[in-house]
Each structure stands twice: as structure tokens, then as C-alpha cells.
Amino acid sequence: MYFVTTNHPGYVLFCMTPRSRAAIGLTEGGLVRLLRKGQELREWQTLREWPTSAYSHTDLIAKLGSIDEPERAEDLLAHLPAETLG
């Protein structure tokens, strides 16, 4: 799977999956968020959030590069390490 980088308010980095089912966002405060698409256009809901010091967005994107985009964003939770549980 690859990610498409785009602008999104409140994020210094925002990357969506090819079919926009999920996204990874990095906040100015150093939080990584795994998000799923909401009901409205450009609406995203946080599935999990953790500090970059626990697990970087770069490591997550690299890890997910070896899988196909899942049907549901929630399916990506199984690929997160224990460090993201907070």
C-alpha cells in the first residue's frame, strides 16, 4: 500500500490510503493519529493516537507499505505495535 500526502487543517503531515479509507496524521504537538474516513467530506475520525516518541509515523508508513489497503481502516489497528496502546 502507498500513501498520498495532502494538506489537512491541524496537521503538519497528512497521508491518506489510495482509496481514502484511512489516513495517518502528524500534529504539530508530535502526536501520530491513525484515522478513518468520516461521514462528511474531509471529515476524519481518530482510531488511535500516540506520541511520535513511542512509534514514529515514518515507521508506521514503512510497515504498512508491505500490505494491501484493507476494506476498513479499523483493520490497520492489528498492524500497530504495543507502544501505540498508550
Order of alpha helices (4+ residues) and beta strands (2+ residues): beta-beta-beta-beta-beta-alpha
